[in-house]
Amino acid sequence: MTRRTARAALLAAGELLAWWAALALLWLVLISTVDTLERIVGASCAAAGALLARAGRRAVTWR
C-alpha cells in the first residue's frame, strides 16, 4: 500500500467513524429506554447511515 492510499483509507475511516458517532449519539438521544437491543439496533442503523452519508458526500463533491 502506498503512502497516498494509506492516507486516503485513514481519512475514509475517520469520516465514517465521525458520521457513525454523530448518528449513534442522535439515536441514543431520541430513544426513551436504553437496553442492549436498542444499542445494537442504533449502532447498526448508525453504521448504515454513515455509509450512506459518505457516499452522498462523495457523489456531491465528485471525489
C-alpha positions as CSV (number, residue, x, y, z in Angstrom):
1,M,0.0,0.0,0.0
2,T,1.4,3.4,-0.9
3,R,1.5,6.3,1.4
4,R,-1.2,8.1,-0.6
5,T,-3.7,5.2,-0.5
6,A,-2.9,4.6,3.2
7,R,-3.8,8.3,3.9
8,A,-7.0,8.0,1.9
9,A,-8.0,4.9,3.8
10,L,-7.4,6.6,7.1
11,L,-9.4,9.7,6.1
12,A,-12.3,7.5,4.9
13,A,-12.2,5.5,8.1
14,G,-12.1,8.7,10.1
15,E,-15.1,10.2,8.2
16,L,-17.1,7.0,8.7
17,L,-16.3,7.0,12.4
18,A,-17.3,10.6,12.8
19,W,-20.6,10.0,11.0
20,W,-21.3,6.8,13.0
21,A,-20.6,8.6,16.3
22,A,-22.9,11.5,15.5
23,L,-25.7,9.3,14.3
24,A,-25.4,6.8,17.2
25,L,-25.5,9.7,19.7
26,L,-28.6,11.1,17.9
27,W,-30.2,7.7,18.2
28,L,-29.5,7.5,21.9
29,V,-30.9,11.0,22.5
30,L,-34.1,10.2,20.7
31,I,-35.0,6.8,22.3
32,S,-36.7,6.5,25.6
33,T,-35.2,3.4,27.0
34,V,-31.6,2.2,26.6
35,D,-31.3,-1.5,26.7
36,T,-29.0,-3.9,24.8
37,L,-31.3,-4.4,21.8
38,E,-31.7,-0.7,21.4
39,R,-27.9,-0.2,21.4
40,I,-27.5,-2.9,18.8
41,V,-30.2,-1.5,16.5
42,G,-28.9,2.0,17.0
43,A,-25.3,1.0,16.2
44,S,-26.4,-0.9,13.1
45,C,-28.6,2.0,11.8
46,A,-25.8,4.5,12.5
47,A,-23.4,2.3,10.5
48,A,-25.7,2.2,7.6
49,G,-26.4,5.9,7.8
50,A,-22.6,6.6,8.0
51,L,-22.0,4.7,4.8
52,L,-24.9,6.4,3.0
53,A,-23.7,9.9,4.3
54,R,-20.2,9.3,3.0
55,A,-21.5,8.0,-0.4
56,G,-23.8,11.0,-0.7
57,R,-21.0,13.4,0.2
58,R,-18.7,11.8,-2.4
59,A,-21.4,12.0,-5.0
60,V,-21.8,15.7,-4.5
61,T,-18.1,16.6,-4.3
62,W,-17.1,14.3,-7.1
63,R,-14.2,12.7,-5.2
